[in-house]
Amino acid sequence: MRPDRFDLPEADAFSRPYWEAAAGGRLLLRHCAACGHTHHYPREFCPRCWSEDVHWRPASGHATLYTWSVVHRNDLPPFRGRTPYVAAVVDLAEGPRMMTGIVECEEAALRIGMGLEVTFRSTGSPGPAEFWVPVFRPRGGCRAAGRDSMAGWPTRTSSTPPTPSAS
């Protein structure tokens, strides 16, 4: 991690498939073969039944907005120059709740329960340090005019998830 950046993840052998999928425009979740529970954040065991029989599974990329807050001040790089932005919690279609950001929509158009779709934001660190982080935007576009949340942050559109396979 760069000393001037506090937002960069560290990929390891366990999380590498997640970050590689995100770089390709796909969101992965962990799914338990023992009890059928899908969870996020990724763990090597199921938080419901404690089974270690968990695998990566492609997510639909759909979510609903649970709550949000507009961040007007953040002194940590790289956020300092990107305020205001929307920090949010979304309910993924598969069940888990996820902390994320909302892009391509101004605050006045946000509504609890609104449909969202995943897209991916670059961390802006080219080369091996670059990560693509899942963020969400309104399904069907934002209906209000004005400044987009996280305007200027590079994003990558989600690709259609592949058919789930055993992994």
Secondary structure as GFF3:
##gff-version 3
##sequence-region A 1 167
A	DSSP	alpha_helix	16	23	.	.	.	ID=ss1
A	DSSP	beta_strand	28	32	.	.	.	ID=ss2
A	DSSP	beta_strand	38	39	.	.	.	ID=ss3
A	DSSP	beta_strand	54	58	.	.	.	ID=ss4
A	DSSP	beta_strand	62	71	.	.	.	ID=ss5
A	DSSP	three_ten_helix	79	82	.	.	.	ID=ss6
A	DSSP	beta_strand	85	92	.	.	.	ID=ss7
A	DSSP	beta_strand	97	102	.	.	.	ID=ss8
A	DSSP	three_ten_helix	107	109	.	.	.	ID=ss9
A	DSSP	beta_strand	115	122	.	.	.	ID=ss10
A	DSSP	three_ten_helix	127	129	.	.	.	ID=ss11
A	DSSP	beta_strand	132	138	.	.	.	ID=ss12
A	DSSP	beta_strand	155	157	.	.	.	ID=ss13
###
